[in-house]
Amino acid sequence: MNMRRLLAVLVLLPGLAWAAEEINWPMEPMEPDLQNTPSLQNGYRLYVNYCMGCHSLKFQRYERTADDLLIPHDVMLENIIFTGQKIGEQMTVAMAPELAKNWFGAPPPDLTMVERVRGAEWIYNYLKTFYIDPSRPLGVNNKVFPNVAMPHALLELQGIQREGCKQVPKIAANGGEMRDPLVPGKSITEEQCGLLVLEEGTGLYDAKTFDQAVYDITNFLHYVGDPSRADRHRIGGFVLIFLVILWVFTWLLGREYNKAVR
């Protein structure tokens, strides 16, 4: 890790206290996949279009991202870099911190290291759990980060989501779903409130497509937090193979030495 990334982690360490807070929301699992290049590319595209107006990635460079995600430089310059920056520059935003503080109460944080601090599962669930809340200044709230001072950037894609009640499977003491003894295969349901209910047709994406979009953004932020992770894992495999081979020759050499001693 270079010095700039180390400093970024140290700056974000106070956020670890937030990440350690108990979250009263059933978190959906999220497993990043750095080998899924189309997912990373789509996550990058969505991040630039819906997140980068406010949130910079100032410890990452356009050129490094293009090379890692197999994006030609001319495509990057034409479709990703809209600020007139050069491809070798850092991924900053044009928003002035003073104006951002007036609009949102505090400047939007840089997100280069957010996945290292919060974790991929947290980001994935956070982006999915915005809902309409007229009592909040920006009209929305969040189940994972209650009273967050941020608009729902992906509202256009997801659509309108509200708190409400719906029928969910009733869970037995052993953790499984309770079944109706009179109707084979049918679950016994109960009404639960405080859940999120999506108004179908109010967003550009259906629920499945939106979930994939959120996965791709989270996957991209996982990559940005440590761009060399995939290379390290790949090189680490070769190192382990080399050590095994070296151990074999070392053992054979030791056996010959033992013969001489005996």
C-alpha positions in Angstrom: 0.0 0.0 0.0 1.5 3.4 -1.0 1.7 6.3 1.4 -1.4 8.1 0.1 -3.6 5.1 0.5 -2.2 4.6 4.0 -3.1 8.2 4.9 -6.6 7.7 3.5 -7.2 4.7 5.7 -6.0 6.6 8.7 -8.3 9.5 7.9 -11.2 7.1 7.6 -10.5 5.2 10.8 -13.1 7.1 12.8 -15.7 5.6 10.4 -14.8 2.2 11.8 -16.8 3.1 14.9 -19.9 3.5 12.7 -19.2 0.3 10.8 -19.1 -1.5 14.2 -22.5 -0.2 15.2 -25.3 -2.7 15.5 -27.5 -2.6 12.4 -31.1 -3.5 13.0 -31.7 -4.7 9.5 -31.4 -8.1 7.9 -28.3 -7.7 5.8 -28.2 -9.5 2.4 -24.8 -11.2 1.7 -22.6 -9.7 -1.0 -19.5 -11.5 -2.3 -17.3 -9.3 -4.6 -15.8 -10.8 -7.8 -12.7 -9.1 -9.1 -12.6 -11.6 -12.0 -16.0 -10.3 -13.4 -14.7 -7.6 -15.6 -18.1 -6.7 -17.1 -19.5 -6.2 -13.6 -16.6 -3.9 -12.7 -17.0 -1.9 -16.0 -20.7 -1.5 -15.4 -20.1 -0.5 -11.8 -17.6 2.1 -13.0 -20.1 3.5 -15.5 -22.9 3.7 -12.9 -20.6 5.3 -10.4 -19.5 8.0 -12.8 -23.1 8.7 -13.8 -24.8 8.6 -10.4 -22.2 9.1 -7.7 -19.2 11.0 -9.0 -21.0 14.3 -9.2 -20.5 14.4 -5.4 -18.1 11.7 -4.3 -14.6 11.7 -5.6 -12.1 8.8 -5.8 -9.1 11.0 -5.4 -6.7 8.2 -4.5 -7.4 6.5 -7.8 -6.4 7.5 -11.3 -8.3 7.3 -14.5 -5.5 5.6 -16.4 -5.0 2.9 -13.7 -8.7 2.2 -13.7 -8.9 2.0 -17.5 -5.9 -0.4 -17.7 -7.2 -2.7 -14.9 -10.8 -2.8 -16.3 -9.6 -3.3 -19.9 -11.1 0.0 -21.1 -9.3 1.6 -24.1 -8.0 5.1 -23.3 -9.9 6.7 -26.1 -13.2 5.2 -24.8 -12.3 6.5 -21.3 -11.6 10.0 -22.5 -14.8 10.1 -24.6 -17.3 8.5 -22.3 -16.0 8.7 -18.7 -13.9 11.8 -18.3 -16.3 14.8 -18.7 -14.3 17.4 -16.7 -11.5 18.0 -19.2 -9.0 16.2 -17.0 -6.1 14.2 -18.4 -6.3 10.5 -18.3 -3.3 10.3 -15.9 -5.0 12.6 -13.3 -6.8 11.6 -10.1 -10.6 11.0 -10.1 -11.7 14.2 -8.4 -15.0 16.2 -8.5 -15.7 19.8 -9.5 -18.0 20.4 -6.6 -16.6 23.1 -4.2 -16.4 21.9 -0.6 -17.9 25.2 0.6 -21.0 24.8 -1.6 -21.3 21.1 -0.7 -21.3 22.0 3.0 -24.1 24.5 2.5 -26.2 22.1 0.5 -25.7 18.9 2.5 -24.4 20.1 5.9 -21.0 18.6 5.2 -18.9 17.9 2.1 -19.6 14.5 0.6 -16.7 12.2 1.6 -14.2 10.7 -0.8 -15.1 7.0 -1.4 -11.8 5.5 -2.4 -11.5 3.6 0.8 -15.1 3.3 1.8 -15.2 -0.5 1.1 -12.1 -1.0 3.2 -13.8 0.7 6.1 -17.4 -0.3 5.8 -17.2 -3.6 3.8 -18.9 -4.7 0.6 -22.0 -6.1 2.4 -22.6 -2.8 4.1 -22.4 -0.8 0.9 -24.6 -3.2 -1.0 -27.4 -3.1 1.6 -27.0 0.6 2.1 -27.6 1.4 -1.6 -30.7 -0.8 -1.6 -32.4 0.5 1.5 -33.3 4.1 0.8 -36.9 4.9 1.3 -39.3 7.9 1.2 -39.4 9.8 4.5 -41.0 13.2 4.4 -39.7 14.1 7.8 -36.1 14.2 6.5 -34.6 17.3 4.9 -33.9 15.5 1.6 -37.1 13.5 1.7 -35.4 10.1 2.1 -34.0 7.9 4.9 -32.0 4.7 5.0 -32.4 1.4 6.9 -28.7 0.6 7.2 -27.6 4.2 7.9 -30.6 5.9 9.7 -31.0 9.6 9.2 -28.3 9.8 6.6 -27.8 13.3 5.1 -27.7 12.1 1.5 -30.3 12.1 -1.3 -31.2 8.8 -3.0 -28.8 9.0 -5.9 -30.2 5.8 -7.5 -33.9 6.8 -7.2 -34.3 7.1 -11.0 -33.1 3.5 -11.4 -34.8 1.8 -8.3 -38.0 3.8 -8.2 -40.0 4.8 -5.1 -39.6 2.6 -2.0 -41.6 3.2 1.1 -41.9 1.7 4.6 -44.9 -0.6 4.8 -46.3 -3.9 5.8 -46.3 -7.2 3.9 -46.9 -10.9 4.3 -43.7 -12.8 5.0 -43.1 -16.5 5.8 -43.5 -17.3 9.5 -40.3 -18.7 11.0 -40.4 -21.7 13.4 -38.3 -22.2 16.5 -35.8 -24.3 14.6 -35.2 -21.5 12.1 -37.2 -22.9 9.2 -40.3 -21.7 7.5 -43.6 -22.9 9.1 -45.7 -25.0 6.7 -49.4 -25.3 6.5 -50.3 -28.9 7.5 -53.4 -28.8 5.3 -51.7 -27.6 2.1 -48.4 -29.4 1.3 -45.6 -26.9 0.4 -47.5 -23.8 1.4 -45.8 -21.5 4.0 -47.7 -20.0 6.9 -47.3 -16.2 6.6 -47.6 -13.3 9.0 -47.8 -9.5 8.5 -44.7 -7.6 9.3 -44.4 -3.8 9.3 -41.4 -1.6 9.0 -40.3 -3.4 5.8 -39.5 -1.8 2.5 -42.1 -2.0 -0.2 -41.1 -1.0 -3.8 -43.7 0.6 -6.0 -43.3 -1.4 -9.2 -42.9 0.5 -12.4 -41.7 3.7 -10.8 -38.0 3.1 -11.7 -36.1 2.5 -14.9 -34.9 -0.9 -13.7 -36.9 -3.8 -12.3 -35.9 -5.2 -8.9 -33.5 -7.9 -10.3 -31.8 -5.5 -12.7 -31.4 -2.9 -9.9 -29.9 -5.5 -7.5 -27.4 -6.3 -10.2 -26.6 -2.6 -10.7 -26.0 -2.2 -7.0 -23.8 -5.3 -7.0 -21.7 -3.8 -9.8 -21.2 -0.5 -8.0 -20.2 -2.3 -4.8 -17.9 -4.6 -6.8 -16.3 -1.6 -8.4 -15.7 0.1 -5.0 -14.2 -3.2 -3.7 -11.7 -3.0 -6.6 -11.0 0.7 -6.0 -10.2 0.1 -2.3 -7.2 -2.0 -3.3 -6.6 -2.1 -7.0 -3.6 -4.5 -6.6 -5.6 -7.1 -4.7 -6.2 -9.3 -7.8 -2.6 -9.2 -8.9 -1.4 -10.0 -5.4 -3.7 -13.0 -5.2 -2.5 -14.2 -8.6 1.2 -13.7 -7.8 0.6 -15.3 -4.4 -0.4 -18.6 -6.0 2.8 -18.7 -8.0 4.8 -17.9 -4.9 3.2 -20.8 -3.0 3.9 -23.2 -5.9 7.5 -22.0 -5.9 7.8 -22.5 -2.2 6.5 -26.1 -2.5 9.0 -26.9 -5.2 11.8 -25.3 -3.2 10.7 -27.4 -0.2 11.0 -30.6 -2.2 14.6 -29.8 -3.4 15.5 -28.6 0.1 14.2 -31.9 1.6 16.2 -33.9 -1.0 19.3 -31.9 -0.3 18.9 -32.4 3.5 18.5 -36.1 2.9 21.8 -36.2 1.1 23.5 -34.3 3.9 22.1 -36.7 6.4 23.6 -39.6 4.4 27.0 -38.0 4.6 26.8 -37.4 8.3 25.8 -41.0 9.0 
